Amino acid sequence: MSESVSYLSCKSSMPNGTTDDILGCVALGLEKKFASESTRMALAIDRCFLIYAASLMFFMQAGFAILCAGSVRRKNVQNTLLKNLLDSCGAAIGYWSVGFAFSFGNAYPSTITLEDPTIIGDISFVGNTHFFMADMDNYAAWLFQFAFAATSATIVAG
């Protein structure tokens, strides 16, 4: 249905156009329509992959918990498992409040090349935006980075 509407709109906009011109107009309209849909689809696939990768990374928490539980005496297994759980909870709160902002607050801080060593943009040691995930719209990226932060905290605490 949308192809015929597109054909009719192209035909009415080019009353003296040849069939090739009208079909070119239709093809251009369809290309614009599907380009935006493919961009949305690519974004959705990227975010699904990030969530999948984050879940795999976060399942490493369970592996490290089992490793730690096997490394201690039986009376200390509950303490070790609780410590690993609290590492994850503390990492979630810390990464939500300031961790992501420190890491990615300035997504593209500066560009310095060897040919032109002048500083373009704002340079800072840590980021200065996205504290408490303010003005954040890509939660999948946050989840992926949080999984790495939490797992590295558990590795160090193990």
C-alpha positions as CSV (number, residue, x, y, z in Angstrom):
1,M,0.0,0.0,0.0
2,S,2.8,2.4,0.9
3,E,4.5,1.7,-2.4
4,S,1.4,2.6,-4.4
5,V,1.0,5.8,-2.4
6,S,4.6,6.6,-3.0
7,Y,4.2,5.9,-6.7
8,L,1.2,8.1,-6.9
9,S,2.9,10.9,-5.0
10,C,5.9,10.7,-7.3
11,K,3.7,10.6,-10.4
12,S,1.8,13.7,-9.2
13,S,5.0,15.6,-8.4
14,M,6.4,14.8,-11.9
15,P,3.5,15.1,-14.3
16,N,5.9,15.2,-17.4
17,G,8.4,12.7,-15.9
18,T,9.3,9.5,-17.6
19,T,8.7,6.1,-16.1
20,D,12.3,5.9,-15.2
21,D,12.2,9.2,-13.3
22,I,9.0,8.2,-11.4
23,L,10.5,4.8,-10.5
24,G,13.7,6.6,-9.4
25,C,11.6,8.8,-7.2
26,V,9.9,5.7,-5.7
27,A,13.2,4.0,-5.1
28,L,14.6,7.1,-3.4
29,G,11.5,7.2,-1.1
30,L,11.8,3.6,-0.2
31,E,15.5,3.9,0.4
32,K,14.9,6.7,2.9
33,K,12.1,4.7,4.6
34,F,14.1,1.6,5.0
35,A,17.3,3.4,5.9
36,S,15.7,4.7,9.0
37,E,14.2,1.3,9.9
38,S,17.6,-0.4,9.4
39,T,19.3,2.1,11.6
40,R,16.7,1.5,14.4
41,M,17.1,-2.3,13.9
42,A,20.9,-2.0,14.1
43,L,20.6,0.0,17.3
44,A,18.2,-2.6,18.8
45,I,20.6,-5.4,17.8
46,D,23.5,-3.6,19.4
47,R,21.7,-3.0,22.6
48,C,20.5,-6.7,22.8
49,F,24.1,-7.8,22.3
50,L,25.3,-5.5,25.0
51,I,22.7,-6.9,27.4
52,Y,23.6,-10.5,26.5
53,A,27.3,-9.7,27.0
54,A,26.6,-8.0,30.3
55,S,24.7,-11.1,31.5
56,L,27.6,-13.3,30.6
57,M,30.0,-11.0,32.3
58,F,27.8,-10.9,35.4
59,F,27.5,-14.7,35.5
60,M,31.2,-14.6,36.2
61,Q,30.2,-13.3,39.6
62,A,28.7,-16.7,40.4
63,G,31.8,-18.4,39.2
64,F,34.0,-16.3,41.4
65,A,31.7,-16.8,44.4
66,I,31.9,-20.6,43.9
67,L,35.7,-20.3,43.6
68,C,35.9,-18.3,46.8
69,A,33.5,-20.7,48.6
70,G,35.7,-23.6,47.6
71,S,38.8,-21.9,48.9
72,V,37.6,-21.5,52.5
73,R,36.5,-23.7,55.3
74,R,33.0,-24.9,55.5
75,K,32.1,-22.5,58.4
76,N,33.1,-19.5,56.3
77,V,31.2,-20.3,53.1
78,Q,28.2,-18.2,54.0
79,N,30.4,-15.2,54.9
80,T,32.3,-15.5,51.6
81,L,29.1,-15.7,49.5
82,L,27.6,-12.7,51.4
83,K,30.8,-10.8,50.8
84,N,30.5,-11.5,47.0
85,L,26.9,-10.5,47.0
86,L,27.6,-7.2,48.8
87,D,30.5,-6.5,46.4
88,S,27.9,-6.6,43.6
89,C,25.4,-4.4,45.4
90,G,28.1,-1.9,46.4
91,A,29.4,-1.9,42.8
92,A,25.9,-1.2,41.5
93,I,25.4,1.8,43.8
94,G,28.8,3.1,43.3
95,Y,28.7,2.8,39.5
96,W,25.2,4.2,39.3
97,S,26.1,7.3,41.4
98,V,29.6,8.3,40.2
99,G,31.4,5.4,38.4
100,F,29.8,5.9,35.0
101,A,30.1,9.6,35.2
102,F,33.8,9.4,36.0
103,S,34.4,6.9,33.2
104,F,32.2,8.3,30.4
105,G,31.0,11.8,31.5
106,N,32.9,13.4,28.6
107,A,32.4,10.9,25.9
108,Y,34.6,12.6,23.4
109,P,36.8,15.0,25.3
110,S,39.5,16.1,22.8
111,T,41.3,15.4,19.6
112,I,45.0,15.9,19.5
113,T,46.9,14.9,16.4
114,L,50.7,14.9,15.7
115,E,50.2,17.2,12.7
116,D,48.2,19.7,14.8
117,P,48.9,19.4,18.5
118,T,46.4,22.1,19.5
119,I,43.7,21.1,21.9
120,I,40.2,20.9,20.5
121,G,37.4,20.6,23.0
122,D,37.3,20.2,26.8
123,I,39.9,18.0,28.6
124,S,39.4,16.7,32.0
125,F,40.8,13.8,34.0
126,V,37.4,12.4,34.9
127,G,34.0,13.0,33.4
128,N,31.7,15.7,34.7
129,T,28.3,14.7,33.4
130,H,25.9,11.8,33.9
131,F,26.2,11.6,37.7
132,F,23.4,9.4,39.1
133,M,22.7,8.6,35.4
134,A,21.2,12.1,34.8
135,D,20.5,12.7,31.1
136,M,21.3,9.1,30.3
137,D,19.4,7.2,27.6
138,N,21.6,4.2,26.8
139,Y,21.0,1.9,29.8
140,A,22.4,-1.1,28.0
141,A,25.9,0.5,27.9
142,W,25.6,1.3,31.6
143,L,24.7,-2.3,32.4
144,F,27.6,-3.6,30.3
145,Q,30.1,-1.3,31.9
146,F,28.7,-2.0,35.4
147,A,29.1,-5.8,34.9
148,F,32.8,-5.3,34.2
149,A,33.2,-3.0,37.2
150,A,31.4,-5.4,39.6
151,T,33.3,-8.4,38.3
152,S,36.6,-6.7,38.7
153,A,35.7,-5.6,42.2
154,T,34.8,-9.3,43.0
155,I,38.1,-10.5,41.5
156,V,40.1,-8.1,43.7
157,A,38.1,-8.9,46.8
158,G,38.5,-12.7,46.2
